[in-house]
Structure formats: C-alpha cells, structure tokens
Amino acid sequence: MSESRNSSTLDIDLLSTEAILQKINEEDQKVAQAIKPALPNIAKAVDSIVAAFQNQGRLIYIGAGTSGRLGILDAVECMPTFSVTENMVVGIIAGGEKAIKRAVEGAEDNEEAAIIDLAAINLKANDVVVGIAASGRTPYVISALRYAREIGATSVSVSCNPNSAIAKEADIDICAAVGAEILTGSTRMKSGTAQKLILNMLSTASMIRIGKTYQNLMVDVSASNAKLYARALLIVMQATDCDEETATQALKEAGNEAKLAVLMVLTDTSAIQAADLLKQHQGFLRKAVQSRAQ
C-alpha cells in the first residue's frame, strides 16, 4: 500500500506551488483518521509499557532510516519533557549514530546487526521493544522483534501496511494504513507523520499513566535552563493558582523541581515532607494531593 501510486497527484509536477501544498495538506488530513482504528492496539501497547516501567523495564524503539530517526527523536524528547533517564526510553537506528544524519548502505537489511544492537543494551524480558517500519518488511526490524520475543520482552510493531511481516513477529501490531504517498514510496511523508503521532501516543500516554503529569500539566520537569525554569514557574502557578512570588519561593526550596513545588504549595508542606509524600505514592502527584485532602 505504501508503495502504490497516488491517483490524485499524478499531475503534481505541473501544479503551482500553492496547488502542490494544497495536495499535500489534503493527504496529511487523512493521517489522523488512519490511526483511529489502531487505537485499541495502541492502548494495549501503552499498558504493556506502563507495566514495564513499573517493573524497572524500558521502552525501546528500533528502526531503520526515517523510522529509526523518529524513534530516536521520541526517545530523546522524553528526557527533558518528563525528567526521565536516558535509559528509560531508548532509540536504536540501523547503522548506529552515523545513520541519524546519512544513510548507511545495507544497514536495514542486516538481520544480525539488530540482534547485536539489542544485546549491546542488555535487552531483558521486562522491556518493551517497538519495531518501526513503514513498509512493515524491513529485515533489521523483523530480526529485532523476533529476538525480543525469544528473550521474552514484549514486542510491538508499528507499520503502515496491513498484514505486514513485522506484524507476524509482534505481540501487538499497530498499523496506520495511510495509503499511497504524495510522491510514490516517499514514506517520510504520511507514513512518517503517522509513525510520529503513534510514538507520541505511546510515550505520552505511558508517562501520564505513571504519574508524570498533574491534570494536563507537565509537572515532572526539572528547571535546568532559563526556558525550563520559566515553564516550571508557570506550571506551579497554573497548578496551584498561587502568585509568582509564592511559586518562585516554592521552586527554590524544591531545588527547581516543579512537581515537588506544586505539592508543597497545595498541601502546605516543607520540601522534605512533600518529597516523603511523593515517595509514598510512587511519584504520582494527584494521588499525593488527594491523600492529604482525605
């Protein structure tokens, strides 16, 4: 499906700039709807990831080319967004780090390399491996998912073609059938967008489920630079309806940890007391606040 020709763009090379953009925009609008049927399986994957996190496991993305780069992007963004370690969400690309910037010849076809790459990070049964391939037939990803199942890890496939080869190696298959691309075979377009949206769902929903947010605020952010400090300050004010002076003082006492500062203001406790309360509730701010209200 992802390699078929798009009948609505056969004349795209003759169109004006605005007409080309109109075509792209029309096709892009189909992506979210293509993901909708996959929501039940995305939910299953999220529940597996949450269980892995609670059991000291990891979320591991693995792919080649654009798919691998999207996995790395989502993994690295989790660190500043949710204050997690670099080992909690991991991105692996066929061909190694140099493949992030330029294609590595034959990397996506190297089945043995996938096993080596997963063994290098000491893949364990309590991990979740998400294999990403728009075509659903990348040998590197097929091998990775097969190895994950042999180890006992949960395997998840993300593709844009129904009944794909990687789906046969996965415990949970996520397919967004976005159809033919604007340019035939250019799966960095709709397929890439679909993959990005799905990975956003997997990581974000999992982080919400383990208590990385309060209401819809990213409270588990550490103010390590000026931008993040401004964000943390605003989060404290939004979560507690306090003034800037109160939020500034709470952040200072909390070592610039927004979640801790929010709890201190909402429960009128010291940093030490709030930290102990958070620990009692496994870092879940909403539960910690509710326990004080009872």
Steps between C-alpha positions, in 0.01 A plus 500: 500500500772749593675436166193544280441807280269777617245569226430851633859619453589372153518858374681643804807594295287736292329679788570841649668524838173568683325215320782260597464606863123455479552140384745430782264653755206295372697178533637591843144540630445128439774396744322547833194313373723213383635467855156490663431128430833416662415667835403173676839347419681822586326480839620142546854615422475788749381264774797273426740795515353617832540149641859496377579835665349379825723193480819700430472420130559728203324621186731427209437634149684337211487571128692590186517828309215742565331253737815466709547877513142550619557248779814680612319836487221378728747335738721805547201733542376294795801601710437877527121467477452246777833508686579136428844346462640431155467128570123503561408572136761389248523554125706271274558555128644253250856601422561677832526870578652592164177379336310783671644749250563289193397161363726204579512260208337166575424580864127434474565154352743389772304259718800406716568866581157534662580217740842649575349845562236367742751276677728805541238672716439176691142444387296329772162335533354798687565736206263600218648510149316711241610415147425780252485450122261679265520214250472241775761282332838641607727200579683687780170567680361151437812354658481739795142404583573130459796530739288697748244220511775242550625698800146527636463876452170640374520571127299773326495571127422840347443503124281651229416180313241244616610141558865601497799276561590681824143449626560125491790544744311727740289437807314823417461629144436871438417584139405840360398436139553852367500390136709617209739789557504837317823380338498126440698320770598816690396358836655789691173679411164358620654178633763696692235733640290204609797338670584824680144535627494137618832531684374822661200302626708209629743711703264777612215274610745274683654794683155627599409156631805485727431843649723732300222758472255684724173566321638590155816665629853361450587529867788253488734755346832606649588866442853444367511805272328839463226372268417204722510719812243736345287198409534351849404831660190526283406138572517556876282809467250326273475188716455685828352839403776663705680824418846522345672579829357188667590283201855639488558427869352150473720420199805624685426280801418207271834519317321617184289182484155612384310193624641535850430875504138443394446248777657731757263784408188283472558319830684773690792270578877535501719362225599205719140421592383534141781278372404231751134529398591460133708195580205343681296536182769391252539856369133533400419861588121478470488206741733677744279812500182295544650311793547826689143610426348188653 
